[in-house]
Amino acid sequence: MREGLGVGEATIVFAYYKGAYGPTVGIDIQKLDRLRDIKTAIADLSKGLIQKFSMHDLPSVVMVTPLKSFTLLLIGSKDDPTRKKIKRLGKPDGSLMLQWDQTGYEWETTCELVSELEEIASEGLAGHQYLTDGSSDDVLVELAFKE
């Protein structure tokens, strides 16, 4: 994912692109500590310790144009079964801001997926994990470690 993006030594790269399964946010991580930072934030959301987390505020992050921000949000309930978890918030300048809303239980499930990738990464192996379901959202989220 990094090739040709001009991201230098950034340890986390967020890119929005048309992937094999549709619109995708690829999160490419190069250091285990940064993967653990993301896992901690998601765990805190799942427990209700925080209500909102701005992924673009993590250390050494590059958001590849048109993506400008990616925010995770804890919501109280999912009253509408057809709701989209990821909202695209476009701006007049053409940049893209994404907001990912989930309940505590949904964030707990996401945290388990990140933990599986962390297990692989802690053994020094590359890998990836899809964190969303393409059938229920307009955008997939793929978290990759050293791919």
Secondary structure, DSSP 8 states (H G I E B T S, - for coil): --TTS--TT-SEEEEEEEETTEEEEEEEE--HHHHHHHHHHHHHHHHTS-SEEEGGGSTTEEE-TTEEEEEEEE-S----TT--SEEEEE-TTS-EEEEEEE-HHHHHHHHHHHHHHHHHHHTT--EEEE-S-TTT-SSEEEEEE--
